[in-house]
């Protein structure tokens, strides 16, 4: 084991000294030599979590110019991503003369964020020690990707199987770097299925020393204007939060940012010709955003909440889904003195709280269909549950949703307790 640890240290040192754009390729080459592997590949999950893209063998390495998408549904790759357990399969040699090379697929993840997969072809079935080395190398690969994606677009390129619109590019940069965070004490996971003309949805989360913060916002309008308004809202929330502001401070700052933006827009509107003003009216000129802000104490589990004109959350408790109905204040930017209220939210051990935008409800016609999905996926990891929720929206809207569909899911096992709940996705199959 000491030898394996030393080798992993050398591996990371070699990767660290490599240029960021080839760091993964260097790791793959070193791993291939160590295990006498004939093939070593890193497959990164795409933005929608519905496919993986093989990054090794890219154009810089003599491979394809465009990402090659491999659909997850029904594949061995899906089983590994969902279960977060390594897969090993042995083939046969030509002519049936004994076992052939073995295929190993290991999850590449960090804190519940399914970054991708490490796939190897090795001469024989790996023993326990070799498997441990592969699993540790896959975990090291997660850190290699996290560190080096700050310096190169390679990993972002791999996650995009189609080009994003300008509005989608803006929207994507407002989201957290990782859509899932599994701390051991709780799990949070988000998903966003954008409309063809972006609707301005965002979600965010962060931790400080003693609290978890969540936010979900929906900026009015579509396309670039909605994305720009969303930028104002998310920027204001983060700025207030990072300055040590309370939920009330964050809500007030978001409101003021939208109100100031609206004032400038209205002034610009008034200065235009009648023809331009009529065009703005036809295409929508209102400026406001709805939002939900949540603060959870990590020590006590006490939760407080601000609802700025937003859809009520849903909560799964003891197998039953219920609507959480706090008081609803005005959206950000609507009136000079909105009077936001910080309210208590009942969050107990074992609860699953689901924050959502109205785009999650519209394809269902009402919330009954979504309630059923939340109940059916109650034992699933939140990372997989939110993907099912957004996929249902796509299917019900014939893959053309009229509005962004966004969901943020929080599993709260227990204050001051290590997470030991049963919510893993390997017990059930994903819906077809």
C-alpha positions in Angstrom: 0.0 0.0 0.0 2.9 2.3 0.8 4.2 1.8 -2.8 0.8 2.7 -4.2 0.6 5.8 -2.1 4.1 6.9 -3.2 3.1 6.2 -6.9 0.0 8.3 -6.6 2.1 11.1 -5.1 4.5 10.9 -8.1 1.4 10.8 -10.4 0.0 14.0 -9.0 3.5 15.7 -9.1 3.8 14.8 -12.8 0.3 16.1 -13.6 1.0 19.3 -11.7 4.0 20.0 -13.7 2.2 19.4 -17.0 0.4 22.2 -18.9 -3.3 22.4 -17.8 -4.7 21.4 -21.3 -2.8 18.1 -21.2 -3.0 17.3 -17.5 -5.6 14.6 -18.0 -3.7 13.1 -20.9 -0.5 12.9 -18.8 -2.4 11.1 -16.0 -3.9 8.7 -18.5 -0.5 7.9 -20.0 1.1 7.3 -16.5 -1.8 5.1 -15.5 -1.5 3.1 -18.7 2.1 2.4 -18.0 1.6 1.5 -14.4 -1.2 -1.0 -15.2 0.0 -2.1 -18.6 -3.4 -0.9 -19.9 -4.0 -0.8 -23.6 -6.6 1.9 -23.3 -7.2 4.6 -20.8 -10.0 7.2 -21.3 -11.5 10.0 -19.4 -15.2 10.6 -20.2 -16.7 13.8 -18.9 -20.5 14.3 -18.2 -22.2 16.8 -20.4 -24.1 19.8 -19.1 -27.4 18.1 -19.0 -26.1 15.0 -17.3 -27.6 12.8 -20.1 -24.4 11.8 -21.8 -20.7 11.5 -21.4 -18.0 12.7 -23.8 -14.7 11.0 -24.3 -12.0 13.7 -23.8 -8.9 11.5 -24.5 -8.2 11.2 -28.2 -9.3 14.8 -28.8 -8.0 17.0 -31.6 -4.8 17.9 -29.7 -4.0 14.2 -29.5 -4.9 13.4 -33.0 -8.5 12.6 -32.3 -11.9 14.1 -33.4 -12.4 17.9 -33.8 -15.8 17.7 -32.0 -16.9 16.0 -28.8 -18.3 12.5 -29.3 -21.4 12.1 -27.3 -22.3 8.7 -25.7 -25.8 8.6 -24.4 -26.1 7.4 -20.8 -29.5 5.9 -20.7 -29.5 2.1 -20.5 -25.7 2.0 -20.7 -23.0 0.6 -18.3 -21.8 4.2 -18.0 -25.1 5.2 -16.6 -24.9 2.4 -14.0 -21.5 3.6 -12.8 -22.5 7.3 -12.8 -25.7 6.6 -10.8 -24.4 4.0 -8.4 -20.9 5.6 -8.0 -19.5 2.1 -7.9 -16.8 0.7 -10.2 -17.7 -1.7 -12.9 -15.4 -4.6 -14.0 -16.1 -7.0 -16.9 -13.8 -9.6 -18.5 -13.8 -10.6 -22.1 -12.6 -13.7 -23.8 -9.5 -14.2 -26.0 -9.9 -14.9 -29.7 -10.9 -18.5 -30.2 -12.2 -18.8 -26.6 -8.7 -19.5 -25.3 -9.2 -18.3 -21.7 -10.2 -14.9 -20.3 -9.3 -11.9 -22.3 -8.6 -8.3 -21.3 -10.8 -6.7 -18.6 -12.7 -3.5 -18.9 -12.8 -1.3 -15.8 -15.0 1.8 -15.4 -14.6 3.9 -12.3 -16.5 7.0 -11.3 -14.7 10.3 -11.3 -16.4 12.4 -8.7 -15.9 14.8 -5.8 -18.4 15.5 -3.0 -21.2 13.9 -4.9 -20.6 15.8 -8.1 -20.4 13.2 -10.9 -17.7 14.8 -13.0 -17.2 11.8 -15.3 -15.7 8.3 -15.7 -12.3 6.7 -15.9 -12.3 3.8 -18.4 -9.4 1.3 -18.7 -8.7 -1.9 -20.6 -6.2 -4.0 -18.6 -4.7 -7.4 -19.5 -6.4 -9.4 -16.8 -9.1 -9.0 -14.2 -7.6 -6.6 -11.6 -7.1 -7.9 -8.0 -8.3 -6.0 -5.0 -5.1 -4.0 -4.6 -5.2 -2.9 -8.3 -8.8 -2.0 -8.0 -8.0 0.2 -5.0 -5.3 1.9 -7.1 -7.7 2.5 -9.9 -10.4 3.9 -7.6 -7.8 6.3 -6.0 -6.5 7.3 -9.4 -10.1 8.2 -10.4 -10.5 10.3 -7.3 -7.2 12.0 -8.0 -8.5 12.6 -11.6 -11.5 14.5 -10.2 -9.1 16.9 -8.5 -7.0 17.3 -11.6 -10.1 18.3 -13.5 -11.3 20.7 -10.8 -8.0 22.4 -10.6 -7.1 22.7 -14.3 -10.5 23.7 -15.6 -9.8 27.2 -14.2 -7.1 27.6 -16.9 -8.5 25.9 -20.0 -11.8 25.6 -21.9 -11.0 21.9 -22.7 -13.3 20.5 -20.1 -16.0 23.0 -20.8 -15.7 22.1 -24.5 -16.1 18.5 -23.7 -19.3 19.2 -21.7 -21.0 21.0 -24.7 -22.3 18.8 -27.4 -24.0 21.7 -29.0 -23.2 25.4 -29.1 -24.9 27.5 -26.4 -26.7 30.7 -27.3 -25.4 34.0 -25.9 -28.2 34.1 -23.3 -27.4 30.5 -22.3 -23.7 31.3 -22.0 -24.5 34.2 -19.6 -27.0 32.0 -17.7 -24.5 29.1 -17.4 -21.9 31.4 -15.8 -24.3 32.3 -13.0 -24.7 28.8 -11.8 -22.4 27.0 -9.3 -19.3 25.3 -10.6 -20.7 22.0 -9.2 -24.4 21.2 -9.4 -24.1 18.7 -6.5 -22.6 19.0 -3.0 -22.5 16.0 -0.7 -20.9 17.1 2.6 -21.7 14.0 4.6 -24.1 16.0 6.8 -26.5 17.0 3.9 -26.8 16.9 0.2 -27.8 19.6 -2.2 -28.3 19.2 -5.9 -29.6 21.4 -8.7 -30.7 21.1 -12.3 -31.8 23.5 -15.0 -33.4 22.7 -18.3 -33.4 25.9 -20.3 -36.1 26.9 -22.8 -35.1 27.6 -26.4 -35.2 31.3 -25.6 -33.7 31.4 -22.1 -36.1 32.4 -19.4 -33.7 33.8 -16.8 -33.7 31.0 -14.1 -30.8 30.5 -11.8 -29.9 28.5 -8.7 -27.1 28.9 -6.2 -25.8 27.5 -3.0 -22.8 28.1 -0.7 -21.5 27.2 2.8 -19.9 29.4 5.4 -18.6 28.2 8.8 -22.0 27.6 10.4 -24.7 27.9 7.7 -25.9 26.8 4.3 -27.3 29.3 1.9 -29.6 28.4 -1.0 -31.2 30.7 -3.6 -33.5 30.1 -6.6 -34.5 33.0 -8.9 -36.6 33.6 -12.0 -36.0 36.8 -13.9 -38.9 38.0 -16.0 -38.6 37.8 -19.8 -36.6 35.7 -22.2 -33.3 35.5 -24.0 -30.5 38.0 -23.4 -32.6 40.5 -21.5 -33.7 37.9 -19.0 -30.1 36.6 -18.7 -28.8 40.2 -18.0 -31.5 40.7 -15.4 -30.6 37.4 -13.8 -27.0 38.6 -13.7 -28.1 41.6 -11.6 -30.1 39.5 -9.2 -27.4 36.8 -8.6 -24.6 39.4 -8.4 -26.5 41.4 -5.8 -27.3 38.3 -3.7 -23.7 37.0 -3.8 -22.3 40.5 -3.1 -24.5 40.9 0.0 -23.9 37.4 1.2 -20.1 37.7 0.8 -20.2 41.0 2.8 -21.8 39.1 5.7 -25.3 40.2 5.0 -28.4 38.5 6.4 -31.2 37.0 4.2 -33.0 40.3 4.6 -29.9 42.2 3.4 -29.6 39.9 0.4 -33.3 40.3 -0.5 -33.1 44.1 -0.2 -30.0 44.3 -2.3 -31.5 42.1 -5.0 -34.6 44.2 -5.0 -32.6 47.4 -5.3 -30.5 46.1 -8.1 -33.6 45.2 -10.1 -35.3 48.5 -9.3 -32.2 50.4 -10.4 -32.0 48.4 -13.6 -35.7 49.0 -14.2 -35.3 52.8 -13.7 -32.5 52.9 -16.3 -34.6 50.7 -18.7 -37.6 52.9 -18.3 -35.6 56.1 -18.9 -34.1 54.6 -22.0 -37.6 53.6 -23.0 -39.0 57.1 -22.6 -36.1 58.5 -24.7 -37.0 56.4 -27.7 -39.2 57.1 -30.6 -42.9 56.0 -30.6 -42.0 53.2 -33.0 -39.3 51.8 -30.7 -41.6 52.1 -27.7 -44.3 50.1 -29.4 -41.8 47.4 -30.3 -40.7 47.2 -26.7 -44.3 46.9 -25.5 -45.0 44.1 -28.0 -41.9 42.1 -27.0 -42.2 42.8 -23.3 -40.6 45.6 -21.3 -41.4 44.8 -17.7 -38.5 44.3 -15.3 -38.8 42.1 -12.2 -37.6 38.8 -10.7 -39.0 36.3 -8.3 -36.8 34.4 -5.8 -36.5 32.1 -2.8 -33.7 32.6 -0.3 -33.0 30.0 2.3 -30.6 29.9 5.3 -30.0 26.7 7.3 -28.0 26.6 10.5 -25.5 23.7 10.3 -25.5 23.5 14.1 -29.2 23.4 14.9 -30.9 22.7 11.5 -33.0 25.9 12.0 -34.1 27.2 8.6 -35.2 30.7 7.7 -36.7 31.7 4.4 -37.6 34.7 2.2 -40.1 34.3 -0.6 -40.1 37.1 -3.1 -43.2 36.3 -5.2 -42.1 32.8 -6.0 -43.7 29.4 -6.4 -44.0 27.5 -3.1 -41.5 24.7 -2.4 -42.4 21.1 -1.9 -41.3 18.9 0.9 -41.0 15.1 1.1 -41.5 13.9 4.7 -42.1 10.4 5.8 -42.9 9.3 2.3 -45.5 12.1 1.7 -45.1 15.2 -0.4 -46.6 18.4 0.9 -46.5 22.0 -0.2 -44.7 24.5 2.1 -46.7 27.6 2.2 -44.8 30.6 3.7 -46.1 34.1 3.3 -45.3 35.5 -0.2 -43.8 38.9 -0.5 -43.6 40.9 -3.7 -41.0 40.1 -6.4 -37.7 42.0 -6.6 -38.1 45.3 -8.3 -41.9 45.7 -8.1 -42.4 48.5 -5.6 -40.2 51.0 -3.8 -40.7 49.4 -0.3 -41.4 45.7 -0.7 -41.1 44.9 3.1 -39.5 41.5 2.8 -40.1 39.1 5.8 -37.8 36.5 7.1 -39.9 33.5 8.1 -39.2 30.2 9.8 -39.3 27.0 7.7 -40.0 23.7 9.3 -37.0 21.4 8.3 -36.7 18.1 10.2 -34.4 15.1 10.1 -34.9 13.1 7.0 -36.7 15.8 5.0 -36.2 16.4 1.3 -36.9 20.0 0.4 -37.5 20.8 -3.3 -37.3 24.4 -4.5 -38.6 25.0 -8.1 -39.5 27.6 -10.7 -42.9 27.7 -12.5 -41.3 26.1 -15.5 -41.2 22.8 -13.6 -45.0 22.9 -13.1 -46.3 24.2 -16.5 -45.7 21.0 -18.5 -47.5 19.0 -15.8 -50.5 21.3 -15.9 -50.4 21.2 -12.1 -48.1 20.1 -9.4 -49.6 16.6 -9.0 -47.3 15.0 -11.6 -44.3 16.5 -10.0 -45.4 15.4 -6.5 -45.7 11.8 -7.8 -42.1 12.0 -9.2 -40.8 13.4 -5.9 -42.4 10.6 -4.0 -41.2 7.9 -6.5 -37.6 9.1 -6.3 -37.6 9.6 -2.5 -34.8 7.0 -2.0 -32.7 8.3 -4.8 -29.6 10.5 -4.5 -30.7 14.1 -5.1 -28.2 14.3 -8.0 -30.3 11.7 -9.9 -33.7 12.8 -8.7 -33.3 16.4 -10.0 -32.3 15.0 -13.4 -35.5 12.9 -13.5 -37.6 16.0 -12.7 -36.1 18.0 -15.6 -36.2 15.1 -18.0 -39.9 14.7 -17.3 -40.4 18.4 -18.3 -38.6 17.7 -21.6 -40.8 14.7 -22.3 -44.0 16.4 -21.4 -43.1 19.5 -23.6 -42.0 17.4 -26.6 -38.4 18.6 -25.9 -39.4 22.2 -26.4 -40.3 23.8 -23.0 -41.8 27.3 -23.1 -39.9 28.4 -20.0 -36.8 27.4 -18.1 -37.4 24.5 -15.7 -35.2 24.7 -12.6 -35.1 22.7 -9.4 -32.9 22.7 -6.3 -33.1 19.7 -3.9 -31.9 19.6 -0.3 -31.6 16.4 1.7 -31.4 17.2 5.4 -30.5 14.0 7.3 -29.8 15.4 10.8 -27.9 18.3 12.5 -24.5 17.3 13.8 -24.7 13.8 12.3 -22.8 12.0 9.6 -25.1 11.3 6.6 -26.0 7.6 6.7 -29.4 7.6 4.8 -30.4 5.1 2.2 -30.7 7.6 -0.7 -28.5 5.9 -3.3 -29.6 5.3 -6.9 -28.4 1.8 -7.3 -31.5 0.2 -5.7 -33.8 1.2 -8.6 -33.7 1.7 -12.3 -34.0 5.1 -13.9 -37.4 5.6 -15.5 -37.4 5.1 -19.3 
